[in-house]
């Protein structure tokens, strides 16, 4: 706190006043910064494709995620400090909602002391909670972080998707979808309990509103089944029945998985989908999770009497599992050649090497793939990667 307010009474009064609950972000940030004795603070949120940091609480130009200290703070989730030409100093703090990267907070003053940095971190934590509570219903956040218009199927799907990154002390799971504004049938889901990570990647037939509706129904059926305590075979069967009843002409491929956070044992079911990839010690073990796939989810599965199968593999601490849709390997290079699994594997190796955080590895991976397509994909491409990292000892 400031030297004139050593006990932080101004902050306590701000938090105790119910009026702060209905303040817009700009007003809340200004009041909270003042209560913490900070001279100037600006919130930057990352855009949908994680390329730019867009100011929310001041008139200022966007900042590139790549090639800037602000972007470095975002990419590494760590503090960065820089001097300005006016004699002031700016500290860039990552804005985090748990494991989800929201953007950065810029705190500027004539000098930065240890106390200033502590108060800056406190402000970043407070504003991250404010942003998370408001962005579900305040369109201003959406309008400022989109760079183009979104198509209706993509709008419908994104309304149902979970945060891009989730995690706890045992695991982190992160996902990206492209083309960001035009997705039609791809979707992902991930969620946590005290002991389990649940993940799913889906790819519905087609690339239109019906495809988006297929993925939406499938996601809802997955969530309903797991929240009712169903095992994986029952969960998949629930999706089969939901699609067969409500969208009998539609189907989707999927991988659904469940990771035991204590033992590291991973169970999964593959419904006509590309096999997940295991990354261990910065090396790809491509065939580690290759299994014969079951039929896609929906009506095709009800035409066979064979029950759904699940598979099992023990993970080692630090292992990463990458799940993807076929739009990734069916993308084409600048030479109009299919990217293919071999080139995709090379992208994965380069993107995940060097000890980067999993969300940053995945951001760089999808941008590398997009760069090879000159920014345009012929089909939806979804990537989801989770890393098991149990506490030592």
One Martini backbone bead per residue (centre of mass of N, CA, C, O) as a GRO file, in nm:
protein
  393
    1UNK     BB    1   0.103   0.032   0.007
    2UNK     BB    2   0.093   0.333   0.076
    3UNK     BB    3   0.241   0.542   0.304
    4UNK     BB    4  -0.050   0.677   0.370
    5UNK     BB    5  -0.161   0.350   0.355
    6UNK     BB    6  -0.046   0.088   0.527
    7UNK     BB    7  -0.336  -0.085   0.566
    8UNK     BB    8  -0.536  -0.055   0.314
    9UNK     BB    9  -0.811   0.105   0.353
   10UNK     BB   10  -0.892   0.186   0.062
   11UNK     BB   11  -0.931  -0.103  -0.043
   12UNK     BB   12  -1.139  -0.201   0.159
   13UNK     BB   13  -1.351   0.010   0.083
   14UNK     BB   14  -1.381  -0.071  -0.209
   15UNK     BB   15  -1.465  -0.375  -0.156
   16UNK     BB   16  -1.710  -0.300   0.049
   17UNK     BB   17  -1.837  -0.155  -0.187
   18UNK     BB   18  -2.105  -0.242  -0.384
   19UNK     BB   19  -2.049  -0.050  -0.633
   20UNK     BB   20  -1.809  -0.217  -0.766
   21UNK     BB   21  -1.989  -0.446  -0.901
   22UNK     BB   22  -2.105  -0.221  -1.138
   23UNK     BB   23  -1.853  -0.153  -1.265
   24UNK     BB   24  -1.663  -0.077  -1.498
   25UNK     BB   25  -1.346  -0.146  -1.583
   26UNK     BB   26  -1.227   0.138  -1.591
   27UNK     BB   27  -1.331   0.227  -1.310
   28UNK     BB   28  -1.224  -0.007  -1.139
   29UNK     BB   29  -0.924   0.031  -1.210
   30UNK     BB   30  -0.893   0.321  -1.106
   31UNK     BB   31  -0.984   0.273  -0.810
   32UNK     BB   32  -0.788   0.043  -0.739
   33UNK     BB   33  -0.525   0.193  -0.800
   34UNK     BB   34  -0.571   0.421  -0.599
   35UNK     BB   35  -0.598   0.238  -0.345
   36UNK     BB   36  -0.287   0.127  -0.409
   37UNK     BB   37  -0.102   0.373  -0.510
   38UNK     BB   38  -0.130   0.394  -0.825
   39UNK     BB   39  -0.084   0.596  -1.095
   40UNK     BB   40  -0.081   0.382  -1.357
   41UNK     BB   41  -0.330   0.175  -1.537
   42UNK     BB   42  -0.345  -0.093  -1.793
   43UNK     BB   43  -0.560  -0.290  -1.982
   44UNK     BB   44  -0.481  -0.599  -2.160
   45UNK     BB   45  -0.624  -0.791  -2.417
   46UNK     BB   46  -0.648  -1.070  -2.589
   47UNK     BB   47  -0.704  -1.190  -2.876
   48UNK     BB   48  -0.844  -1.462  -3.024
   49UNK     BB   49  -0.543  -1.533  -3.171
   50UNK     BB   50  -0.296  -1.432  -3.007
   51UNK     BB   51  -0.151  -1.139  -3.135
   52UNK     BB   52  -0.295  -0.918  -2.947
   53UNK     BB   53  -0.289  -0.633  -2.729
   54UNK     BB   54  -0.580  -0.479  -2.595
   55UNK     BB   55  -0.696  -0.195  -2.490
   56UNK     BB   56  -0.950  -0.110  -2.220
   57UNK     BB   57  -0.861   0.168  -2.021
   58UNK     BB   58  -0.731   0.311  -2.283
   59UNK     BB   59  -0.577   0.519  -2.514
   60UNK     BB   60  -0.421   0.278  -2.725
   61UNK     BB   61  -0.220   0.078  -2.878
   62UNK     BB   62  -0.160  -0.208  -2.980
   63UNK     BB   63   0.016  -0.514  -2.888
   64UNK     BB   64   0.236  -0.739  -2.962
   65UNK     BB   65   0.304  -1.056  -2.867
   66UNK     BB   66   0.528  -1.043  -3.068
   67UNK     BB   67   0.809  -0.841  -2.986
   68UNK     BB   68   0.739  -0.781  -2.673
   69UNK     BB   69   0.721  -0.726  -2.337
   70UNK     BB   70   0.424  -0.773  -2.307
   71UNK     BB   71   0.429  -1.045  -2.459
   72UNK     BB   72   0.628  -1.182  -2.269
   73UNK     BB   73   0.444  -1.180  -2.022
   74UNK     BB   74   0.227  -1.352  -2.160
   75UNK     BB   75   0.398  -1.601  -2.257
   76UNK     BB   76   0.543  -1.649  -1.950
   77UNK     BB   77   0.396  -1.545  -1.694
   78UNK     BB   78   0.570  -1.269  -1.639
   79UNK     BB   79   0.764  -1.022  -1.539
   80UNK     BB   80   0.805  -0.690  -1.694
   81UNK     BB   81   1.054  -0.428  -1.757
   82UNK     BB   82   1.040  -0.073  -1.868
   83UNK     BB   83   1.163   0.205  -2.022
   84UNK     BB   84   1.099   0.535  -2.094
   85UNK     BB   85   1.143   0.848  -2.253
   86UNK     BB   86   1.006   1.007  -1.982
   87UNK     BB   87   1.125   0.851  -1.709
   88UNK     BB   88   0.959   0.607  -1.689
   89UNK     BB   89   0.806   0.301  -1.558
   90UNK     BB   90   0.715  -0.031  -1.681
   91UNK     BB   91   0.495  -0.286  -1.571
   92UNK     BB   92   0.437  -0.628  -1.668
   93UNK     BB   93   0.142  -0.812  -1.603
   94UNK     BB   94  -0.015  -1.094  -1.575
   95UNK     BB   95  -0.337  -1.208  -1.674
   96UNK     BB   96  -0.506  -1.444  -1.455
   97UNK     BB   97  -0.730  -1.736  -1.478
   98UNK     BB   98  -0.547  -1.921  -1.348
   99UNK     BB   99  -0.442  -2.069  -1.652
  100UNK     BB  100  -0.563  -1.827  -1.793
  101UNK     BB  101  -0.492  -1.603  -2.054
  102UNK     BB  102  -0.590  -1.263  -2.086
  103UNK     BB  103  -0.320  -1.075  -2.037
  104UNK     BB  104  -0.226  -0.741  -1.937
  105UNK     BB  105  -0.057  -0.521  -1.700
  106UNK     BB  106   0.003  -0.171  -1.683
  107UNK     BB  107   0.254  -0.014  -1.475
  108UNK     BB  108   0.312   0.336  -1.411
  109UNK     BB  109   0.618   0.507  -1.307
  110UNK     BB  110   0.897   0.669  -1.187
  111UNK     BB  111   0.907   0.414  -0.989
  112UNK     BB  112   1.009   0.073  -0.887
  113UNK     BB  113   0.919  -0.105  -0.622
  114UNK     BB  114   0.852  -0.365  -0.428
  115UNK     BB  115   0.576  -0.248  -0.347
  116UNK     BB  116   0.470  -0.188  -0.630
  117UNK     BB  117   0.479  -0.482  -0.735
  118UNK     BB  118   0.286  -0.599  -0.528
  119UNK     BB  119   0.046  -0.413  -0.606
  120UNK     BB  120   0.037  -0.500  -0.902
  121UNK     BB  121  -0.034  -0.795  -0.849
  122UNK     BB  122  -0.295  -0.739  -0.698
  123UNK     BB  123  -0.435  -0.593  -0.932
  124UNK     BB  124  -0.423  -0.823  -1.136
  125UNK     BB  125  -0.595  -1.022  -0.970
  126UNK     BB  126  -0.846  -0.847  -0.941
  127UNK     BB  127  -0.900  -0.789  -1.250
  128UNK     BB  128  -0.930  -1.081  -1.340
  129UNK     BB  129  -1.193  -1.126  -1.181
  130UNK     BB  130  -1.356  -0.905  -1.314
  131UNK     BB  131  -1.335  -1.004  -1.606
  132UNK     BB  132  -1.452  -1.290  -1.566
  133UNK     BB  133  -1.736  -1.186  -1.455
  134UNK     BB  134  -1.805  -0.991  -1.725
  135UNK     BB  135  -1.747  -1.131  -2.019
  136UNK     BB  136  -2.020  -1.299  -2.048
  137UNK     BB  137  -2.209  -1.003  -2.068
  138UNK     BB  138  -1.988  -0.810  -2.202
  139UNK     BB  139  -1.938  -0.698  -2.526
  140UNK     BB  140  -1.687  -0.517  -2.507
  141UNK     BB  141  -1.479  -0.745  -2.502
  142UNK     BB  142  -1.543  -0.863  -2.778
  143UNK     BB  143  -1.515  -0.607  -2.960
  144UNK     BB  144  -1.197  -0.564  -2.872
  145UNK     BB  145  -1.103  -0.889  -2.956
  146UNK     BB  146  -1.197  -0.847  -3.247
  147UNK     BB  147  -1.103  -0.841  -3.612
  148UNK     BB  148  -1.376  -0.984  -3.702
  149UNK     BB  149  -1.630  -1.138  -3.825
  150UNK     BB  150  -1.870  -1.374  -3.715
  151UNK     BB  151  -2.001  -1.663  -3.763
  152UNK     BB  152  -2.268  -1.838  -3.660
  153UNK     BB  153  -2.143  -2.117  -3.592
  154UNK     BB  154  -1.916  -1.995  -3.419
  155UNK     BB  155  -2.093  -1.850  -3.212
  156UNK     BB  156  -2.232  -2.101  -3.104
  157UNK     BB  157  -1.983  -2.262  -3.014
  158UNK     BB  158  -1.836  -2.047  -2.831
  159UNK     BB  159  -2.066  -2.032  -2.615
  160UNK     BB  160  -1.981  -2.345  -2.512
  161UNK     BB  161  -1.702  -2.301  -2.448
  162UNK     BB  162  -1.440  -2.316  -2.270
  163UNK     BB  163  -1.171  -2.231  -2.161
  164UNK     BB  164  -0.867  -2.248  -2.311
  165UNK     BB  165  -0.751  -2.271  -2.004
  166UNK     BB  166  -0.664  -2.524  -1.764
  167UNK     BB  167  -0.587  -2.583  -1.403
  168UNK     BB  168  -0.345  -2.722  -1.169
  169UNK     BB  169  -0.112  -2.894  -0.969
  170UNK     BB  170  -0.126  -3.147  -1.206
  171UNK     BB  171  -0.261  -2.978  -1.455
  172UNK     BB  172  -0.273  -2.885  -1.811
  173UNK     BB  173  -0.518  -2.736  -2.040
  174UNK     BB  174  -0.516  -2.670  -2.401
  175UNK     BB  175  -0.672  -2.461  -2.669
  176UNK     BB  176  -0.739  -2.444  -3.034
  177UNK     BB  177  -0.904  -2.254  -3.307
  178UNK     BB  178  -0.937  -2.303  -3.668
  179UNK     BB  179  -1.097  -2.070  -3.786
  180UNK     BB  180  -1.194  -1.845  -3.553
  181UNK     BB  181  -1.458  -1.716  -3.737
  182UNK     BB  182  -1.534  -2.021  -3.907
  183UNK     BB  183  -1.628  -2.236  -3.748
  184UNK     BB  184  -1.838  -2.544  -3.770
  185UNK     BB  185  -1.748  -2.857  -3.622
  186UNK     BB  186  -1.550  -2.786  -3.413
  187UNK     BB  187  -1.445  -2.907  -3.079
  188UNK     BB  188  -1.410  -2.856  -2.718
  189UNK     BB  189  -1.322  -3.013  -2.394
  190UNK     BB  190  -1.271  -2.917  -2.040
  191UNK     BB  191  -1.225  -3.063  -1.704
  192UNK     BB  192  -1.252  -3.056  -1.336
  193UNK     BB  193  -1.152  -3.232  -1.058
  194UNK     BB  194  -0.982  -3.340  -0.790
  195UNK     BB  195  -0.895  -3.626  -0.980
  196UNK     BB  196  -0.989  -3.510  -1.277
  197UNK     BB  197  -0.953  -3.516  -1.632
  198UNK     BB  198  -1.153  -3.383  -1.893
  199UNK     BB  199  -1.163  -3.469  -2.249
  200UNK     BB  200  -1.247  -3.319  -2.582
  201UNK     BB  201  -1.264  -3.397  -2.940
  202UNK     BB  202  -1.446  -3.258  -3.222
  203UNK     BB  203  -1.590  -3.368  -3.559
  204UNK     BB  204  -1.813  -3.257  -3.769
  205UNK     BB  205  -2.004  -3.290  -4.025
  206UNK     BB  206  -1.899  -3.045  -4.201
  207UNK     BB  207  -1.956  -2.657  -4.262
  208UNK     BB  208  -2.215  -2.567  -4.072
  209UNK     BB  209  -2.485  -2.532  -3.878
  210UNK     BB  210  -2.526  -2.837  -3.845
  211UNK     BB  211  -2.243  -2.889  -3.737
  212UNK     BB  212  -2.262  -2.706  -3.490
  213UNK     BB  213  -2.506  -2.855  -3.368
  214UNK     BB  214  -2.368  -3.127  -3.334
  215UNK     BB  215  -2.147  -3.031  -3.138
  216UNK     BB  216  -2.335  -2.911  -2.926
  217UNK     BB  217  -2.485  -3.172  -2.852
  218UNK     BB  218  -2.232  -3.336  -2.782
  219UNK     BB  219  -2.128  -3.161  -2.552
  220UNK     BB  220  -2.381  -3.176  -2.376
  221UNK     BB  221  -2.379  -3.486  -2.347
  222UNK     BB  222  -2.105  -3.509  -2.213
  223UNK     BB  223  -2.165  -3.337  -1.964
  224UNK     BB  224  -2.411  -3.486  -1.860
  225UNK     BB  225  -2.272  -3.762  -1.820
  226UNK     BB  226  -2.034  -3.680  -1.628
  227UNK     BB  227  -2.231  -3.540  -1.412
  228UNK     BB  228  -2.368  -3.841  -1.375
  229UNK     BB  229  -2.113  -4.057  -1.362
  230UNK     BB  230  -2.013  -4.162  -1.622
  231UNK     BB  231  -1.858  -4.360  -1.816
  232UNK     BB  232  -1.717  -4.364  -2.115
  233UNK     BB  233  -1.912  -4.558  -2.265
  234UNK     BB  234  -2.168  -4.408  -2.165
  235UNK     BB  235  -2.101  -4.135  -2.279
  236UNK     BB  236  -2.091  -4.213  -2.577
  237UNK     BB  237  -2.376  -4.334  -2.586
  238UNK     BB  238  -2.519  -4.066  -2.524
  239UNK     BB  239  -2.437  -3.931  -2.786
  240UNK     BB  240  -2.555  -4.131  -2.981
  241UNK     BB  241  -2.851  -4.091  -2.884
  242UNK     BB  242  -2.879  -3.788  -2.928
  243UNK     BB  243  -2.819  -3.782  -3.232
  244UNK     BB  244  -3.028  -3.997  -3.323
  245UNK     BB  245  -3.275  -3.831  -3.220
  246UNK     BB  246  -3.207  -3.516  -3.326
  247UNK     BB  247  -2.958  -3.603  -3.556
  248UNK     BB  248  -2.971  -3.860  -3.772
  249UNK     BB  249  -2.781  -3.729  -4.018
  250UNK     BB  250  -2.561  -3.702  -3.800
  251UNK     BB  251  -2.200  -3.677  -3.727
  252UNK     BB  252  -1.903  -3.759  -3.518
  253UNK     BB  253  -1.588  -3.723  -3.429
  254UNK     BB  254  -1.381  -3.860  -3.147
  255UNK     BB  255  -1.208  -3.774  -2.838
  256UNK     BB  256  -1.225  -3.926  -2.518
  257UNK     BB  257  -1.102  -3.837  -2.183
  258UNK     BB  258  -0.936  -3.973  -1.873
  259UNK     BB  259  -0.752  -3.836  -1.597
  260UNK     BB  260  -0.553  -3.941  -1.342
  261UNK     BB  261  -0.392  -3.724  -1.121
  262UNK     BB  262  -0.237  -3.935  -0.942
  263UNK     BB  263  -0.143  -4.181  -1.149
  264UNK     BB  264  -0.166  -4.114  -1.481
  265UNK     BB  265  -0.409  -4.255  -1.591
  266UNK     BB  266  -0.528  -4.312  -1.926
  267UNK     BB  267  -0.850  -4.279  -2.069
  268UNK     BB  268  -0.992  -4.382  -2.394
  269UNK     BB  269  -1.192  -4.282  -2.683
  270UNK     BB  270  -1.231  -4.378  -3.035
  271UNK     BB  271  -1.439  -4.200  -3.290
  272UNK     BB  272  -1.305  -4.180  -3.590
  273UNK     BB  273  -1.020  -4.059  -3.503
  274UNK     BB  274  -0.741  -3.925  -3.456
  275UNK     BB  275  -0.469  -4.003  -3.297
  276UNK     BB  276  -0.305  -3.941  -3.039
  277UNK     BB  277  -0.020  -3.764  -2.901
  278UNK     BB  278   0.293  -3.839  -2.758
  279UNK     BB  279   0.492  -3.637  -2.529
  280UNK     BB  280   0.841  -3.716  -2.450
  281UNK     BB  281   1.108  -3.549  -2.391
  282UNK     BB  282   1.062  -3.383  -2.664
  283UNK     BB  283   0.914  -3.638  -2.791
  284UNK     BB  284   0.765  -3.831  -3.035
  285UNK     BB  285   0.501  -4.085  -2.981
  286UNK     BB  286   0.295  -4.165  -3.219
  287UNK     BB  287   0.203  -4.487  -3.154
  288UNK     BB  288   0.107  -4.501  -2.847
  289UNK     BB  289  -0.225  -4.430  -2.939
  290UNK     BB  290  -0.271  -4.657  -3.135
  291UNK     BB  291  -0.598  -4.752  -3.248
  292UNK     BB  292  -0.877  -4.895  -3.312
  293UNK     BB  293  -1.153  -4.749  -3.432
  294UNK     BB  294  -1.451  -4.645  -3.384
  295UNK     BB  295  -1.727  -4.527  -3.460
  296UNK     BB  296  -1.891  -4.271  -3.496
  297UNK     BB  297  -2.096  -4.048  -3.365
  298UNK     BB  298  -2.415  -4.189  -3.378
  299UNK     BB  299  -2.586  -4.380  -3.593
  300UNK     BB  300  -2.351  -4.575  -3.684
  301UNK     BB  301  -2.318  -4.712  -3.395
  302UNK     BB  302  -2.618  -4.852  -3.398
  303UNK     BB  303  -2.536  -5.069  -3.640
  304UNK     BB  304  -2.374  -5.203  -3.405
  305UNK     BB  305  -2.299  -5.453  -3.149
  306UNK     BB  306  -2.047  -5.324  -3.063
  307UNK     BB  307  -1.891  -5.207  -2.813
  308UNK     BB  308  -1.743  -4.971  -2.661
  309UNK     BB  309  -1.406  -4.867  -2.640
  310UNK     BB  310  -1.127  -4.870  -2.418
  311UNK     BB  311  -0.822  -4.712  -2.317
  312UNK     BB  312  -0.476  -4.753  -2.186
  313UNK     BB  313  -0.231  -4.524  -2.020
  314UNK     BB  314   0.070  -4.447  -1.876
  315UNK     BB  315   0.196  -4.169  -1.738
  316UNK     BB  316   0.447  -3.930  -1.720
  317UNK     BB  317   0.601  -3.691  -1.590
  318UNK     BB  318   0.551  -3.433  -1.842
  319UNK     BB  319   0.350  -3.530  -2.018
  320UNK     BB  320   0.211  -3.496  -2.350
  321UNK     BB  321  -0.116  -3.454  -2.500
  322UNK     BB  322  -0.225  -3.464  -2.846
  323UNK     BB  323  -0.515  -3.327  -2.991
  324UNK     BB  324  -0.686  -3.363  -3.318
  325UNK     BB  325  -0.784  -3.264  -3.628
  326UNK     BB  326  -0.783  -3.325  -3.973
  327UNK     BB  327  -0.732  -3.022  -4.057
  328UNK     BB  328  -0.433  -3.024  -3.994
  329UNK     BB  329  -0.316  -3.257  -4.195
  330UNK     BB  330  -0.496  -3.125  -4.449
  331UNK     BB  331  -0.324  -2.914  -4.483
  332UNK     BB  332  -0.140  -2.673  -4.679
  333UNK     BB  333   0.119  -2.577  -4.829
  334UNK     BB  334   0.271  -2.349  -5.033
  335UNK     BB  335   0.310  -2.610  -5.240
  336UNK     BB  336   0.027  -2.775  -5.217
  337UNK     BB  337   0.082  -2.965  -4.983
  338UNK     BB  338   0.033  -3.183  -4.763
  339UNK     BB  339   0.116  -3.181  -4.446
  340UNK     BB  340   0.083  -3.405  -4.261
  341UNK     BB  341   0.215  -3.592  -4.006
  342UNK     BB  342   0.517  -3.534  -4.043
  343UNK     BB  343   0.506  -3.224  -4.046
  344UNK     BB  344   0.344  -3.193  -3.790
  345UNK     BB  345   0.554  -3.322  -3.606
  346UNK     BB  346   0.764  -3.101  -3.655
  347UNK     BB  347   0.604  -2.871  -3.535
  348UNK     BB  348   0.576  -2.991  -3.253
  349UNK     BB  349   0.871  -3.012  -3.177
  350UNK     BB  350   0.936  -2.706  -3.207
  351UNK     BB  351   0.701  -2.594  -3.017
  352UNK     BB  352   0.783  -2.792  -2.751
  353UNK     BB  353   1.051  -2.682  -2.727
  354UNK     BB  354   1.226  -2.530  -2.441
  355UNK     BB  355   1.011  -2.518  -2.190
  356UNK     BB  356   0.739  -2.430  -2.247
  357UNK     BB  357   0.440  -2.350  -2.207
  358UNK     BB  358   0.166  -2.501  -2.319
  359UNK     BB  359   0.006  -2.253  -2.434
  360UNK     BB  360   0.249  -2.147  -2.603
  361UNK     BB  361   0.300  -2.392  -2.778
  362UNK     BB  362   0.016  -2.388  -2.911
  363UNK     BB  363   0.025  -2.107  -3.031
  364UNK     BB  364   0.275  -2.159  -3.213
  365UNK     BB  365   0.163  -2.399  -3.369
  366UNK     BB  366  -0.085  -2.265  -3.508
  367UNK     BB  367   0.082  -2.038  -3.642
  368UNK     BB  368   0.258  -2.221  -3.817
  369UNK     BB  369   0.028  -2.346  -3.977
  370UNK     BB  370  -0.090  -2.081  -4.087
  371UNK     BB  371   0.165  -1.983  -4.236
  372UNK     BB  372   0.155  -2.223  -4.446
  373UNK     BB  373  -0.151  -2.100  -4.541
  374UNK     BB  374  -0.166  -1.791  -4.539
  375UNK     BB  375  -0.410  -1.788  -4.304
  376UNK     BB  376  -0.560  -2.042  -4.451
  377UNK     BB  377  -0.817  -2.281  -4.419
  378UNK     BB  378  -1.006  -2.555  -4.543
  379UNK     BB  379  -1.034  -2.645  -4.241
  380UNK     BB  380  -1.081  -2.731  -3.948
  381UNK     BB  381  -0.864  -2.659  -3.653
  382UNK     BB  382  -0.783  -2.864  -3.369
  383UNK     BB  383  -0.621  -2.813  -3.046
  384UNK     BB  384  -0.519  -3.037  -2.773
  385UNK     BB  385  -0.331  -2.993  -2.463
  386UNK     BB  386  -0.184  -3.202  -2.209
  387UNK     BB  387  -0.024  -3.182  -1.875
  388UNK     BB  388   0.148  -3.392  -1.656
  389UNK     BB  389   0.226  -3.241  -1.314
  390UNK     BB  390   0.309  -3.362  -1.048
  391UNK     BB  391   0.403  -3.338  -0.748
  392UNK     BB  392   0.673  -3.361  -0.580
  393UNK     BB  393   0.670  -3.645  -0.367
   0.00000   0.00000   0.00000
